[in-house]
Amino acid sequence: MAELLLKPTGTRGKVHDVTAASAGWGYVGFGLYRLEPGDVAAEPTGNREVILVLVEGHAHLTAAGQDFGVMGDRLDVFEGTAPHCLYVPPGADWSATATTACTLAICTAPGTGKFPAQRLGPEGIASMSRGTGANTRHINNVAMETRDVADSLLVTEVFTPAGNWS
């Protein structure tokens, strides 16, 4: 069985790198960068599609030969707004240059290249709440079944309000 509790490998740069192979999963992978202003993160997608999620902060993003400019709106993940996200198809490179301290999530899955590089949010991200009381969850559907933006990758951001973690 895969180890479910993974601690960061550092405090700056790529602090998580969970591949399908390293986790014993069939398909998905996840990475997390913690960047300071001026730091650069860059990777090729290979045969995988990628959704970059600006969890916190701002970064200048390029992907598949296109300049998407500075993206990011929230400086704290708990601001309650949907994230800025970028879809990158297989066979492309991407790069992010932090313009503020930022946290960048890298979500990956096998892809066919059917979709072009494109901004996915915050415009178009459906936000909703589920549950009540201690079971309340706030959800940002970045790329789910109802939104045809990726070949096989599904990405959802879920917030559990303070006090609901027991």
C-alpha positions in Angstrom: 0.0 0.0 0.0 1.2 3.5 -0.8 2.5 5.8 2.0 -0.3 8.4 2.4 1.5 10.9 4.7 4.4 12.5 2.8 6.4 15.3 4.4 7.9 18.1 2.3 11.5 17.5 1.2 12.4 21.1 2.0 11.0 24.6 2.4 11.9 26.1 -1.0 11.8 24.8 -4.6 10.0 21.6 -5.4 9.0 20.3 -1.9 6.7 17.5 -3.1 7.2 15.2 -6.1 4.7 12.4 -6.1 4.6 10.4 -9.3 2.2 7.6 -10.1 5.1 5.2 -9.9 6.5 6.5 -6.6 3.1 6.4 -4.9 1.9 3.1 -6.4 -0.9 4.8 -8.1 -2.2 3.9 -11.6 -2.3 7.4 -13.2 -2.1 10.7 -11.3 0.9 12.6 -10.0 1.3 15.7 -7.9 4.1 18.1 -7.3 4.3 21.3 -5.2 6.7 24.2 -5.5 7.2 26.9 -2.8 8.9 29.8 -4.5 10.2 33.2 -3.5 10.2 36.2 -5.8 12.5 35.6 -8.8 12.6 31.8 -8.3 11.8 29.8 -11.4 10.1 26.4 -11.7 10.1 24.7 -15.1 9.3 21.2 -16.4 8.5 19.3 -19.6 5.2 17.5 -19.6 6.4 14.5 -21.5 3.4 12.2 -22.2 1.4 13.7 -19.3 -1.1 16.6 -19.3 -0.6 19.1 -16.5 -2.8 21.6 -14.6 -0.8 24.2 -12.8 -2.7 25.6 -9.8 -1.5 28.9 -8.2 -2.5 28.0 -4.6 -1.1 31.2 -3.3 0.8 34.2 -4.7 1.6 35.4 -8.2 3.8 34.0 -11.0 4.6 34.8 -14.6 3.6 31.6 -16.5 4.6 30.4 -20.0 3.5 27.1 -21.5 3.6 25.4 -24.9 5.4 28.4 -26.4 2.8 30.9 -25.1 3.2 33.7 -22.6 0.2 33.8 -20.2 1.5 36.7 -18.2 1.4 37.1 -14.5 -1.3 34.9 -13.0 -2.6 34.6 -9.4 -5.0 36.6 -7.4 -5.0 35.4 -3.9 -2.1 35.7 -1.5 -3.6 33.2 1.0 -5.3 30.0 0.1 -8.0 30.7 2.7 -9.2 33.9 1.0 -12.2 31.9 -0.3 -11.7 32.7 -4.0 -11.1 30.3 -6.9 -7.4 29.8 -8.0 -5.8 30.9 -11.2 -5.0 27.7 -13.2 -3.3 26.8 -16.4 -3.7 23.6 -18.5 -0.6 22.4 -20.3 -0.9 19.6 -22.9 1.5 16.6 -23.2 4.6 17.2 -25.2 5.0 20.8 -24.0 7.2 22.7 -21.6 6.0 25.1 -18.9 7.7 27.6 -16.6 6.7 29.8 -13.7 8.7 32.8 -12.4 7.5 33.9 -9.0 6.7 37.6 -8.7 5.7 37.2 -5.1 6.1 34.4 -2.7 4.0 31.7 -4.1 2.9 28.1 -3.9 2.3 26.2 -7.2 0.6 22.8 -7.4 1.4 20.6 -10.3 -1.3 18.0 -11.1 -0.5 15.4 -13.8 -2.2 12.5 -15.6 -1.7 10.7 -18.9 -3.0 12.8 -21.8 -3.5 12.6 -25.6 -2.9 16.2 -26.5 -6.5 16.9 -27.5 -6.6 20.3 -25.7 -4.4 23.3 -26.2 -2.6 25.2 -23.4 -5.2 27.4 -21.8 -6.1 29.4 -18.7 -8.7 27.5 -16.6 -9.5 30.0 -13.9 -10.6 31.7 -11.9 -13.2 32.5 -14.5 -15.2 29.3 -15.3 -14.4 27.5 -12.0 -17.6 26.4 -10.3 -17.5 27.0 -6.6 -20.0 25.4 -4.2 -20.4 24.3 -0.6 -21.4 20.8 0.5 -22.5 19.4 3.9 -23.5 21.2 7.0 -22.1 22.0 10.4 -18.8 20.2 11.1 -19.2 18.4 7.7 -19.1 21.7 5.6 -16.7 21.7 2.7 -16.1 24.5 0.2 -15.2 23.2 -3.3 -13.6 24.8 -6.4 -14.1 22.5 -9.4 -11.1 23.3 -11.5 -11.4 20.5 -14.0 -14.2 18.0 -13.4 -16.5 15.9 -15.6 -18.9 18.8 -16.3 -16.0 20.9 -17.8 -14.3 19.5 -20.9 -10.8 21.0 -20.5 -8.5 18.0 -20.1 -8.2 14.4 -21.5 -8.1 12.5 -18.2 -7.1 14.8 -15.4 -9.7 15.8 -12.8 -8.7 18.6 -10.3 -10.8 19.9 -7.4 -9.8 22.2 -4.6 -11.5 21.5 -1.3 -11.5 23.7 1.8 -12.4 22.4 5.2 -13.4 25.4 7.5 -11.5 25.8 10.7 -12.8 23.7 13.6 -14.1 21.0 11.2 -10.9 18.8 11.2 -11.7 16.5 14.1 
